[in-house]
Amino acid sequence: MIVNTRDFGPVEVPESKLLTMTEPILGFESRRRFTILDKKRTYPILWLQCVDDASLAFPIIEASLLGVTYAQDMAKVRLSDLGANNPAEVKLYLIVVIPEDVSQTRVNLRAPLIVNEQAGLAKQIVFYDTDYPIQFPIIQAANSAAEPVAC
């Protein structure tokens, strides 16, 4: 399938790489079909590209690269919505905000994306009853890689 993108032009995406959001991204309730684009020039930033709207793409990063596991909180998540039986079957991603001053790049630790690539299902979950910051600076996290985020 050809997916038109804002930043990369038309991209060939295998049907097996399409994701359906079982619960939408906050503020984008009408957009449910996405794919994750891995562009080597922007790694470790990946792109959650909407299949039906070329102008809608979110920079994302694997939570594990920042030392974030959500180990205690994953027990609260209903993984069966994603066709998964345990946390090992899913990947966690964080939406990245890249402002003009890139040194202020940050992620929202309170609302990760949970993706089961095998099933082609994903959802955003919001942890309301936690102290996870909504704006967590990732440059600071990268500089403190030896100190993982306690989640």
DSSP file (Angstrom, degrees, kcal/mol; ACC not computed):
  #  RESIDUE AA STRUCTURE BP1 BP2  ACC     N-H-->O    O-->H-N    N-H-->O    O-->H-N    TCO  KAPPA ALPHA  PHI   PSI    X-CA   Y-CA   Z-CA
    1    1 A M              0   0    0      0, 0.0    12,-3.5     0, 0.0     2,-0.5   0.000 360.0 360.0 360.0 138.4    0.0    0.0    0.0
    2    2 A I  E     -A   12   0A   0     10,-0.2     2,-0.5     8,-0.1    10,-0.2  -0.821 360.0-165.4 -91.5 125.2    1.2    3.5   -0.8
    3    3 A V  E     -A   11   0A   0      8,-3.2     8,-2.5    -2,-0.5     2,-0.4  -0.955  13.5-139.6-112.0 123.1    0.9    5.9    2.1
    4    4 A N  E     -A   10   0A   0     -2,-0.5     2,-0.3    47,-0.3    49,-0.1  -0.667  25.1-168.8 -80.8 134.2    1.3    9.6    1.4
    5    5 A T  E  >  -A    9   0A   0      4,-0.7     4,-0.7    -2,-0.4    50,-0.2  -0.901  29.6-135.4-126.2 153.9    3.3   11.4    4.1
    6    6 A R  T  4 S+     0   0    0     48,-1.5    49,-0.1    -2,-0.3    -1,-0.1   0.881 105.0  28.1 -69.2 -41.0    3.9   15.1    4.9
    7    7 A D  T  4 S+     0   0    0     47,-0.2    -1,-0.1     2,-0.1    48,-0.0   0.674 129.5  31.9-101.5 -20.1    7.6   14.6    5.4
    8    8 A F  T  4 S-     0   0    0      1,-0.3    -2,-0.1     3,-0.0    -1,-0.1   0.332  93.0-132.0-124.0   6.2    8.7   11.7    3.3
    9    9 A G  E  <  -A    5   0A   0     -4,-0.7    -4,-0.7    45,-0.1    -1,-0.3  -0.302  68.2  -7.3  71.0-162.2    6.4   11.8    0.3
   10   10 A P  E    S-A    4   0A   0      0, 0.0     2,-0.4     0, 0.0    -6,-0.2  -0.474  72.2-169.2 -68.3 135.3    4.8    8.5   -0.9
   11   11 A V  E     -A    3   0A   0     -8,-2.5    -8,-3.2    -2,-0.2     2,-0.5  -0.990  22.0-127.5-129.8 133.1    6.0    5.5    1.1
   12   12 A E  E     -A    2   0A   0     -2,-0.4   -10,-0.2   -10,-0.2    -8,-0.0  -0.697  32.0-177.8 -78.9 123.6    5.3    1.8    0.4
   13   13 A V        -     0   0    0    -12,-3.5     5,-0.1    -2,-0.5    24,-0.0  -0.986  24.9-126.3-127.0 122.0    4.0    0.2    3.5
   14   14 A P    >   -     0   0    0      0, 0.0     3,-2.4     0, 0.0     4,-0.2  -0.367  24.0-120.0 -62.5 145.0    3.2   -3.5    3.7
   15   15 A E  G >  S+     0   0    0      1,-0.3     3,-1.6     2,-0.2    -2,-0.0   0.821 113.1  66.1 -54.1 -31.6   -0.4   -4.3    4.8
   16   16 A S  G 3  S+     0   0    0      1,-0.3    -1,-0.3     3,-0.0   104,-0.1   0.640  95.6  57.3 -67.6 -13.5    1.2   -6.2    7.7
   17   17 A K  G <  S+     0   0    0     -3,-2.4    19,-0.6     2,-0.1    -1,-0.3   0.353  80.7 111.4 -99.4   4.4    2.6   -2.9    9.1
   18   18 A L  E <   -B   35   0B   0     -3,-1.6     2,-0.4    -4,-0.2    17,-0.2  -0.582  52.4-156.8 -79.9 142.2   -0.7   -1.1    9.4
   19   19 A L  E     -B   34   0B   0     15,-3.5    15,-2.7    -2,-0.2     2,-0.5  -0.954   7.1-154.7-120.7 138.0   -2.0   -0.3   12.8
   20   20 A T  E     -Bc  33 121B   0    100,-2.5   102,-2.1    -2,-0.4     2,-0.6  -0.958  20.7-131.5-109.4 127.7   -5.6    0.2   14.0
   21   21 A M  E     - c   0 122B   0     11,-3.1   102,-0.2    -2,-0.5   100,-0.1  -0.682  16.5-170.1 -78.8 117.4   -6.0    2.3   17.1
   22   22 A T  E    S+     0   0B   0    100,-3.3   101,-0.2    -2,-0.6    -1,-0.2   0.768  88.5  23.6 -77.4 -26.0   -8.5    0.5   19.4
   23   23 A E  E    S- c   0 123B   0     99,-0.7   101,-1.0    -3,-0.1    -1,-0.3  -0.989 100.1-119.4-135.2 131.2   -8.5    3.7   21.5
   24   24 A P        -     0   0    0      0, 0.0     2,-0.4     0, 0.0   100,-0.3  -0.088  24.8 -96.6 -73.7 166.1   -7.6    7.0   19.7
   25   25 A I    >   -     0   0    0      3,-0.5     3,-2.8     6,-0.5     6,-0.2  -0.658  58.5 -91.8 -74.6 133.7   -4.8    9.4   20.3
   26   26 A L  T 3  S+     0   0    0     -2,-0.4    -1,-0.1     1,-0.3    -3,-0.0  -0.223 113.0  14.1 -53.2 128.1   -6.2   12.2   22.5
   27   27 A G  T 3  S+     0   0    0     -3,-0.0    -1,-0.3     1,-0.0     3,-0.1   0.317 117.4  73.7  89.5  -8.0   -7.5   15.0   20.2
   28   28 A F    X   +     0   0    0     -3,-2.8     3,-1.7     1,-0.1    -3,-0.5  -0.283  50.6 145.6-130.8  46.6   -7.4   12.8   17.1
   29   29 A E  T 3   +     0   0    0      1,-0.3    -1,-0.1    -5,-0.2    -3,-0.1   0.761  69.2  55.8 -60.6 -29.3  -10.4   10.6   17.8
   30   30 A S  T 3  S+     0   0    0     -3,-0.1     2,-0.7     1,-0.1    -1,-0.3   0.561  91.9  81.1 -84.0  -6.0  -11.4   10.4   14.1
   31   31 A R    <   +     0   0    0     -3,-1.7    -6,-0.5    -6,-0.2    -3,-0.1  -0.885  45.0 149.8-103.8 115.7   -8.0    9.1   13.0
   32   32 A R        +     0   0    0     -2,-0.7   -11,-3.1     1,-0.1     2,-0.5   0.556  46.8  77.2-122.0 -13.4   -7.7    5.3   13.6
   33   33 A R  E     +B   20   0B   0    -13,-0.2    18,-2.6   -15,-0.0    19,-0.7  -0.903  55.1 150.4-112.0 124.2   -5.3    3.9   11.0
   34   34 A F  E     -BD  19  50B   0    -15,-2.7   -15,-3.5    -2,-0.5     2,-0.3  -0.843  27.3-155.7-138.0 170.7   -1.5    4.5   11.3
   35   35 A T  E     -BD  18  49B   0     14,-1.8    14,-2.7    -2,-0.3     2,-0.6  -0.968  23.8-121.1-144.1 156.5    1.8    3.0   10.5
   36   36 A I  E     - D   0  48B   0    -19,-0.6     2,-0.5    -2,-0.3    12,-0.2  -0.894  24.7-157.7-102.5 121.8    5.2    3.4   12.1
   37   37 A L  E     - D   0  47B   0     10,-3.3    10,-2.3    -2,-0.6     2,-0.7  -0.850   2.9-158.8-100.5 131.5    7.9    4.7    9.8
   38   38 A D        -     0   0    0     -2,-0.5     2,-0.6     8,-0.2     8,-0.1  -0.894  12.6-177.7-111.1 100.1   11.5    4.0   10.7
   39   39 A K    >>  -     0   0    0     -2,-0.7     3,-2.2     6,-0.4     4,-0.8  -0.888  21.3-147.6-103.5 117.6   13.7    6.5    8.8
   40   40 A K  G >4 S+     0   0    0     -2,-0.6     3,-0.7     1,-0.3    -1,-0.1   0.815  94.7  61.5 -54.3 -34.4   17.4    6.0    9.5
   41   41 A R  G 34 S+     0   0    0      1,-0.2    -1,-0.3    -3,-0.1     4,-0.0   0.689 111.5  38.0 -70.4 -15.7   18.2    9.7    9.2
   42   42 A T  G X4 S+     0   0    0     -3,-2.2     3,-2.4     3,-0.2    -1,-0.2   0.422  92.8 168.6-112.4   0.5   15.9   10.5   12.2
   43   43 A Y  T <<  +     0   0    0     -4,-0.8     3,-0.1    -3,-0.7    18,-0.1  -0.277  62.9  31.6 -55.3 136.9   16.7    7.4   14.4
   44   44 A P  T 3  S+     0   0    0      0, 0.0     2,-0.5     0, 0.0    18,-0.4  -0.974 111.9  78.2 -89.3   6.2   15.9    7.0   17.3
   45   45 A I    <   -     0   0    0     -3,-2.4    -6,-0.4    16,-0.1    16,-0.2  -0.654  64.3-173.4 -76.6 126.7   12.9    9.1   16.4
   46   46 A L  E     - E   0  60B   0     14,-3.1    14,-2.5    -2,-0.5     2,-0.5  -0.573  19.3-120.8-107.5 176.6   10.3    7.1   14.5
   47   47 A W  E     -DE  37  59B   0    -10,-2.3   -10,-3.3    12,-0.2     2,-1.1  -0.974   6.3-154.2-130.0 121.4    7.1    8.4   12.9
   48   48 A L  E     -DE  36  58B   0     10,-3.2    10,-2.3    -2,-0.5     2,-0.5  -0.809  29.7-167.3 -89.9  99.6    3.6    7.4   13.7
   49   49 A Q  E     -DE  35  57B   0    -14,-2.7   -14,-1.8    -2,-1.1     2,-0.3  -0.775  19.9-128.5 -98.2 127.9    2.0    8.3   10.3
   50   50 A C  E     -D   34   0B   0      6,-2.8     3,-0.3    -2,-0.5   -16,-0.3  -0.587  12.4-151.6 -70.8 131.3   -1.7    8.5    9.8
   51   51 A V  S    S+     0   0    0    -18,-2.6   -47,-0.3    -2,-0.3   -17,-0.2   0.796  93.7  43.2 -74.0 -30.0   -2.6    6.4    6.8
   52   52 A D  S    S+     0   0    0    -19,-0.7     2,-0.3     1,-0.2    -1,-0.2   0.437 116.2  45.3 -99.4  -0.8   -5.7    8.5    5.9
   53   53 A D    >   -     0   0    0     -3,-0.3     3,-2.0     3,-0.2    -3,-0.4  -0.827  60.5-165.0-147.0 101.1   -4.2   12.0    6.5
   54   54 A A  T 3  S+     0   0    0     -2,-0.3   -48,-1.5     1,-0.3   -47,-0.2   0.773  89.9  59.3 -58.7 -27.2   -0.8   12.7    5.0
   55   55 A S  T 3  S+     0   0    0    -50,-0.2     2,-0.7   -49,-0.1    -1,-0.3   0.558  89.4  83.2 -81.3  -6.6   -0.4   15.8    7.2
   56   56 A L    <   +     0   0    0     -3,-2.0    -6,-2.8    -6,-0.2     2,-0.3  -0.854  51.2 139.8-106.8 108.1   -0.8   13.9   10.5
   57   57 A A  E     -E   49   0B   0     -2,-0.7    -8,-0.2    -8,-0.2   -10,-0.0  -0.991  31.9-155.1-145.6 135.9    2.4   12.3   11.8
   58   58 A F  E     -E   48   0B   0    -10,-2.3   -10,-3.2    -2,-0.3     2,-0.3  -0.941  18.1-130.7-112.2 128.2    3.7   12.1   15.3
   59   59 A P  E     +E   47   0B   0      0, 0.0    37,-3.3     0, 0.0     2,-0.3  -0.629  38.3 179.0 -70.9 135.6    7.4   11.7   16.1
   60   60 A I  E     -EF  46  95B   0    -14,-2.5   -14,-3.1    -2,-0.3     2,-0.3  -0.905  18.9-160.2-135.4 162.9    7.7    8.9   18.6
   61   61 A I  E     - F   0  94B   0     33,-1.7    33,-2.6    -2,-0.3     2,-0.2  -0.995  34.3-100.1-142.7 145.0   10.4    7.1   20.5
   62   62 A E  E >   - F   0  93B   0    -18,-0.4     3,-1.3    -2,-0.3     4,-0.4  -0.487  28.5-138.0 -64.9 129.7   10.5    3.6   22.1
   63   63 A A  G > >S+     0   0    0     29,-2.4     5,-2.1     1,-0.3     3,-1.7   0.846  99.9  64.6 -58.2 -35.6   10.1    4.1   25.9
   64   64 A S  G > 5S+     0   0    0     28,-0.5     3,-1.5     1,-0.3    -1,-0.3   0.783  89.7  65.9 -63.0 -26.6   12.8    1.6   26.6
   65   65 A L  G < 5S+     0   0    0     -3,-1.3    -1,-0.3     1,-0.3    -2,-0.2   0.737 105.3  44.6 -67.2 -20.3   15.4    3.8   25.0
   66   66 A L  G < 5S-     0   0    0     -3,-1.7    83,-0.8    -4,-0.4    -1,-0.3   0.312 123.2-106.2-101.6   6.3   14.8    6.3   27.8
   67   67 A G  T < 5S+     0   0    0     -3,-1.5     2,-0.5     1,-0.3    84,-0.3   0.667  74.9 140.8  79.1  16.5   14.8    3.6   30.5
   68   68 A V      < +     0   0    0     -5,-2.1    -1,-0.3     1,-0.1    -2,-0.2  -0.828  13.8 157.2 -97.7 125.1   11.0    3.7   30.9
   69   69 A T        -     0   0    0     -2,-0.5    -1,-0.1    80,-0.3    -5,-0.1   0.657  36.1-146.5-117.7 -25.2    9.3    0.4   31.4
   70   70 A Y     >  +     0   0    0     -7,-0.1     4,-2.1     3,-0.1     3,-0.2   0.807  39.2 161.3  56.7  30.6    6.0    1.1   33.1
   71   71 A A  T  4  +     0   0    0      1,-0.2     4,-0.4     2,-0.2     3,-0.1   0.874  68.6  40.0 -51.6 -48.0    6.5   -2.3   34.8
   72   72 A Q  T >4 S+     0   0    0     79,-0.4     3,-0.5     1,-0.2    -1,-0.2   0.844 117.0  50.0 -72.2 -32.4    4.1   -1.7   37.7
   73   73 A D  G >4 S+     0   0    0     78,-0.5     3,-1.7     1,-0.2     4,-0.5   0.721  90.8  75.0 -82.2 -21.9    1.5    0.0   35.6
   74   74 A M  G >< S+     0   0    0     -4,-2.1     3,-0.9     1,-0.3    -1,-0.2   0.774  85.5  66.6 -64.2 -23.6    1.3   -2.6   32.8
   75   75 A A  G <  S+     0   0    0     -3,-0.5    -1,-0.3    -4,-0.4    -2,-0.2   0.767  99.2  52.9 -65.7 -23.4   -0.7   -4.9   35.1
   76   76 A K  G <  S+     0   0    0     -3,-1.7     2,-0.4    -4,-0.2    -1,-0.2   0.601  91.1  94.2 -84.9 -12.8   -3.5   -2.3   35.0
   77   77 A V  S <  S-     0   0    0     -3,-0.9     2,-1.4    -4,-0.5     3,-0.1  -0.664  76.1-132.2 -89.2 131.9   -3.6   -2.2   31.2
   78   78 A R    >   +     0   0    0     -2,-0.4     3,-1.1     1,-0.2     4,-0.2  -0.667  29.0 176.6 -82.2  93.3   -6.1   -4.4   29.5
   79   79 A L  G > > +     0   0    0     -2,-1.4     3,-2.0     1,-0.2     5,-2.0   0.690  66.9  79.2 -73.3 -19.0   -3.8   -5.9   26.9
   80   80 A S  G > 5S+     0   0    0      1,-0.3     3,-1.5     3,-0.2    -1,-0.2   0.786  81.3  68.0 -61.6 -24.9   -6.5   -8.2   25.5
   81   81 A D  G < 5S+     0   0    0     -3,-1.1    -1,-0.3     1,-0.3    -2,-0.2   0.763 105.1  43.7 -60.7 -23.8   -7.8   -5.1   23.6
   82   82 A L  G < 5S-     0   0    0     -3,-2.0    39,-0.3    -4,-0.2    -1,-0.3   0.255 121.8-106.3-105.1   9.7   -4.6   -5.4   21.6
   83   83 A G  T < 5S+     0   0    0     -3,-1.5     2,-0.3     1,-0.3    -3,-0.2   0.765  80.7 128.5  70.9  24.8   -4.8   -9.1   21.1
   84   84 A A      < -     0   0    0     -5,-2.0    -1,-0.3     1,-0.1    -2,-0.2  -0.842  47.0-165.9-115.3 151.1   -2.0   -9.6   23.6
   85   85 A N  S    S+     0   0    0     -2,-0.3    -5,-0.1     1,-0.3    -1,-0.1   0.648  76.0  14.0-104.2 -22.6   -1.7  -11.8   26.7
   86   86 A N  S >  S-     0   0    0     -7,-0.1     3,-2.1     1,-0.0    -1,-0.3  -0.977  80.4-101.4-151.3 162.0    1.3  -10.3   28.4
   87   87 A P  G >  S+     0   0    0      0, 0.0     3,-1.4     0, 0.0    -1,-0.0   0.707 111.4  71.4 -59.7 -22.0    3.5   -7.1   28.3
   88   88 A A  G 3  S+     0   0    0      1,-0.3    -4,-0.0     3,-0.0     0, 0.0   0.698  91.4  60.8 -67.9 -16.5    6.2   -8.9   26.4
   89   89 A E  G <  S+     0   0    0     -3,-2.1    29,-0.3    27,-0.0     2,-0.3   0.485 102.0  60.0 -88.7  -3.4    3.9   -9.0   23.3
   90   90 A V    <   -     0   0    0     -3,-1.4     2,-0.4    -4,-0.2    26,-0.2  -0.834  67.4-140.9-124.4 161.1    3.7   -5.2   23.1
   91   91 A K  E     - G   0 115B   0     24,-2.7    24,-2.8    -2,-0.3     2,-0.5  -0.922  15.7-139.1-117.0 148.3    6.0   -2.2   22.6
   92   92 A L  E     - G   0 114B   0     -2,-0.4   -29,-2.4    22,-0.2   -28,-0.5  -0.914  21.1-177.1-109.4 131.4    5.7    1.1   24.3
   93   93 A Y  E     -FG  62 113B   0     20,-2.6    20,-3.0    -2,-0.5     2,-0.4  -0.908  14.3-146.5-125.3 153.7    6.2    4.4   22.5
   94   94 A L  E     -F   61   0B   0    -33,-2.6   -33,-1.7    -2,-0.3     2,-0.3  -0.961  22.0-120.4-119.8 137.6    6.2    8.0   23.7
   95   95 A I  E     -F   60   0B   0     -2,-0.4    13,-1.1    13,-0.3     2,-0.4  -0.623  31.3-143.3 -76.3 133.0    5.0   10.9   21.6
   96   96 A V  E     -I  107   0C   0    -37,-3.3     2,-0.6    -2,-0.3    11,-0.2  -0.799   8.0-154.3-102.2 136.6    7.9   13.4   21.1
   97   97 A V  E     -I  106   0C   0      9,-3.2     9,-2.1    -2,-0.4   -39,-0.0  -0.960  10.9-170.0-107.9 120.2    7.4   17.2   21.1
   98   98 A I        -     0   0    0     -2,-0.6     4,-0.1     7,-0.2     7,-0.1  -0.867   8.7-169.9-114.5  97.1   10.2   18.8   19.1
   99   99 A P        -     0   0    0      0, 0.0     6,-0.1     0, 0.0     5,-0.1  -0.197  43.0 -93.0 -78.0 175.4   10.1   22.6   19.6
  100  100 A E  S    S+     0   0    0      1,-0.2     2,-1.2     2,-0.1     3,-0.1   0.894 124.0  60.5 -56.0 -41.5   12.2   25.1   17.6
  101  101 A D  S >  S-     0   0    0      1,-0.2     3,-2.7     3,-0.1    -1,-0.2  -0.750  78.9-165.2 -86.3  94.2   14.8   25.0   20.4
  102  102 A V  G >  S+     0   0    0     -2,-1.2     3,-1.7     1,-0.3    -1,-0.2   0.675  80.3  73.9 -60.8 -17.5   15.6   21.2   20.0
  103  103 A S  G 3  S+     0   0    0      1,-0.3    -1,-0.3    -3,-0.1    36,-0.2   0.672  93.1  57.5 -67.9 -12.8   17.4   21.2   23.4
  104  104 A Q  G <  S+     0   0    0     -3,-2.7    -1,-0.3    -5,-0.1    -2,-0.2   0.175  75.6 142.2-100.1  15.1   13.9   21.4   24.9
  105  105 A T    <   +     0   0    0     -3,-1.7    33,-1.7    -7,-0.1    34,-0.8  -0.320  27.5 172.6 -59.2 137.0   12.6   18.3   23.1
  106  106 A R  E     -IJ  97 137C   0     -9,-2.1    -9,-3.2    31,-0.3     2,-0.3  -0.917  25.6-143.0-145.7 166.8   10.4   16.4   25.5
  107  107 A V  E     -IJ  96 136C   0     29,-2.2    29,-3.0    -2,-0.3     2,-0.8  -0.892  24.2-117.9-129.1 161.1    8.0   13.4   25.8
  108  108 A N    >   -     0   0    0    -13,-1.1     3,-0.5    -2,-0.3   -13,-0.3  -0.888  26.1-178.2-100.5 106.3    4.7   12.8   27.6
  109  109 A L  T 3  S+     0   0    0     24,-1.8    25,-0.2    -2,-0.8    -1,-0.1   0.668  76.9  63.5 -78.5 -16.0    5.4   10.0   30.1
  110  110 A R  T 3  S+     0   0    0     23,-0.6    17,-3.0     1,-0.2    -1,-0.2   0.704 106.1  41.0 -82.3 -18.6    1.8   10.0   31.3
  111  111 A A  S <  S+     0   0    0     -3,-0.5   -16,-0.3    15,-0.2    -1,-0.2  -0.556  75.2 172.9-132.5  70.7    0.2    9.0   27.9
  112  112 A P        -     0   0    0      0, 0.0    13,-2.3     0, 0.0     2,-0.4  -0.285  31.4-121.0 -74.1 161.8    2.2    6.2   26.2
  113  113 A L  E     -GH  93 124B   0    -20,-3.0   -20,-2.6    11,-0.2     2,-0.5  -0.874  21.1-154.4 -98.1 136.0    1.2    4.4   23.0
  114  114 A I  E     -GH  92 123B   0      9,-3.2     9,-1.9    -2,-0.4     2,-0.4  -0.963  15.1-171.5-114.8 125.3    1.0    0.6   23.4
  115  115 A V  E     -GH  91 122B   0    -24,-2.8   -24,-2.7    -2,-0.5     2,-0.7  -0.960  23.5-167.7-126.6 128.8    1.5   -1.3   20.1
  116  116 A N  E  >> - H   0 121B   0      5,-3.1     5,-1.8    -2,-0.4     4,-1.4  -0.884  13.0-176.0-107.4  96.0    1.0   -5.0   19.3
  117  117 A E  T  45S+     0   0    0     -2,-0.7    -1,-0.2     1,-0.2   -27,-0.1   0.852  78.6  57.6 -63.2 -36.0    2.7   -5.1   15.9
  118  118 A Q  T  45S+     0   0    0    -29,-0.3    -1,-0.2     1,-0.2   -28,-0.1   0.896 115.2  35.8 -62.3 -40.7    1.8   -8.7   15.3
  119  119 A A  T  45S-     0   0    0     -3,-0.3    -1,-0.2   -37,-0.2    -2,-0.2   0.604 106.1-125.8 -88.4 -12.9   -1.9   -8.0   15.7
  120  120 A G  T  <5 +     0   0    0     -4,-1.4  -100,-2.5     1,-0.3     2,-0.3   0.837  67.5 127.7  70.9  32.5   -1.8   -4.6   14.0
  121  121 A L  E   < +cH  20 116B   0     -5,-1.8    -5,-3.1   -39,-0.3     2,-0.3  -0.926  28.8 165.3-125.6 148.2   -3.4   -3.0   17.0
  122  122 A A  E     -cH  21 115B   0   -102,-2.1  -100,-3.3    -2,-0.3   -99,-0.7  -0.975   7.5-178.8-152.1 161.7   -2.5    0.0   19.2
  123  123 A K  E     -cH  23 114B   0     -9,-1.9    -9,-3.2    -2,-0.3     2,-0.5  -0.981  26.5-122.9-158.5 156.4   -3.9    2.4   21.7
  124  124 A Q  E     - H   0 113B   0   -101,-1.0     2,-0.4    -2,-0.3   -11,-0.2  -0.881  28.7-165.6 -99.3 135.9   -3.0    5.4   23.7
  125  125 A I        -     0   0    0    -13,-2.3     2,-0.5    -2,-0.5   -48,-0.0  -0.948   8.5-149.1-120.6 142.9   -3.4    4.9   27.5
  126  126 A V        -     0   0    0     -2,-0.4     2,-1.1   -15,-0.2   -15,-0.2  -0.955   4.6-151.3-114.1 123.8   -3.4    7.7   30.0
  127  127 A F    >   +     0   0    0    -17,-3.0     3,-0.6    -2,-0.5     5,-0.2  -0.779  23.8 169.6 -92.1  94.9   -2.1    7.0   33.5
  128  128 A Y  T 3   +     0   0    0     -2,-1.1     2,-0.2     1,-0.2    -1,-0.2   0.816  68.8  58.0 -76.7 -31.2   -4.1    9.5   35.5
  129  129 A D  T 3  S+     0   0    0     -3,-0.2     2,-0.3     2,-0.0    -1,-0.2  -0.129  94.9  82.6 -96.9  39.0   -3.2    8.2   38.9
  130  130 A T  S <  S-     0   0    0     -3,-0.6   -20,-0.0    -2,-0.2     0, 0.0  -0.804  77.3-123.9-132.5 174.2    0.6    8.6   38.6
  131  131 A D        +     0   0    0     -2,-0.3   -21,-0.1     2,-0.1    -3,-0.1   0.201  59.8 138.3-102.5  13.7    3.3   11.1   39.0
  132  132 A Y        -     0   0    0     -5,-0.2     2,-0.1   -23,-0.1    -2,-0.1  -0.376  57.5-117.0 -59.5 134.1    4.6   10.6   35.5
  133  133 A P        -     0   0    0      0, 0.0   -24,-1.8     0, 0.0   -23,-0.6  -0.463   8.7-147.2 -74.7 145.9    5.4   14.0   34.0
  134  134 A I  S    S+     0   0    0      1,-0.3     2,-0.5   -26,-0.2   -23,-0.1   0.788  96.9  41.4 -76.7 -30.1    3.5   15.2   31.0
  135  135 A Q  S    S+     0   0    0    -27,-0.1    -1,-0.3   -29,-0.1   -27,-0.2  -0.882  71.6 169.1-123.6 100.1    6.6   17.1   29.8
  136  136 A F  E     -J  107   0C   0    -29,-3.0   -29,-2.2    -2,-0.5     2,-0.4  -0.945  33.2-129.9-113.1 116.0    9.8   15.1   30.4
  137  137 A P  E  >  -J  106   0C   0      0, 0.0     4,-1.3     0, 0.0   -31,-0.3  -0.485  16.8-165.8 -69.6 120.5   12.9   16.5   28.7
  138  138 A I  H  > S+     0   0    0    -33,-1.7     4,-2.6    -2,-0.4     5,-0.2   0.737  83.5  62.7 -83.9 -20.2   14.6   13.7   26.7
  139  139 A I  H  > S+     0   0    0    -34,-0.8     4,-2.0     2,-0.2    -1,-0.2   0.924 106.5  47.3 -65.1 -41.8   17.9   15.5   26.2
  140  140 A Q  H  > S+     0   0    0      2,-0.2     4,-1.2     1,-0.2    -2,-0.2   0.903 111.7  50.8 -62.5 -41.7   18.3   15.5   30.0
  141  141 A A  H  < S+     0   0    0     -4,-1.3     3,-0.3     1,-0.2     6,-0.2   0.904 108.9  50.7 -64.1 -41.0   17.3   11.8   30.0
  142  142 A A  H >< S+     0   0    0     -4,-2.6     3,-1.1     1,-0.2    -1,-0.2   0.882 109.9  50.1 -64.4 -37.6   19.9   11.0   27.3
  143  143 A N  H 3< S+     0   0    0     -4,-2.0    -1,-0.2     1,-0.3    -2,-0.2   0.732 115.6  43.6 -72.2 -21.1   22.6   12.7   29.3
  144  144 A S  T >< S+     0   0    0     -4,-1.2     3,-3.0    -3,-0.3    -1,-0.3  -0.155  71.5 140.1-112.6  36.7   21.6   10.8   32.4
  145  145 A A  T <   +     0   0    0     -3,-1.1    -1,-0.2     1,-0.3    -2,-0.1   0.739  66.2  63.9 -55.9 -24.9   21.3    7.4   30.6
  146  146 A A  T 3  S+     0   0    0      1,-0.2    -1,-0.3    -3,-0.2    -2,-0.1   0.651  97.2  62.0 -74.6 -12.7   22.9    5.7   33.6
  147  147 A E  S <  S-     0   0    0     -3,-3.0    -1,-0.2    -6,-0.2    -3,-0.1  -0.799  82.2-155.5-114.4  88.0   19.9    6.8   35.7
  148  148 A P        -     0   0    0      0, 0.0     2,-0.3     0, 0.0   -81,-0.2  -0.205  28.5 -97.7 -62.5 153.4   16.7    5.2   34.3
  149  149 A V        -     0   0    0    -83,-0.8     2,-1.2     1,-0.1   -80,-0.3  -0.549  34.8-124.4 -71.7 130.1   13.4    6.8   34.9
  150  150 A A              0   0    0     -2,-0.3   -82,-0.1     1,-0.2    -1,-0.1  -0.655 360.0 360.0 -80.1  98.7   11.6    5.1   37.8
  151  151 A C              0   0    0     -2,-1.2   -78,-0.5   -84,-0.3   -79,-0.4   0.321 360.0 360.0-128.6 360.0    8.3    4.1   36.3
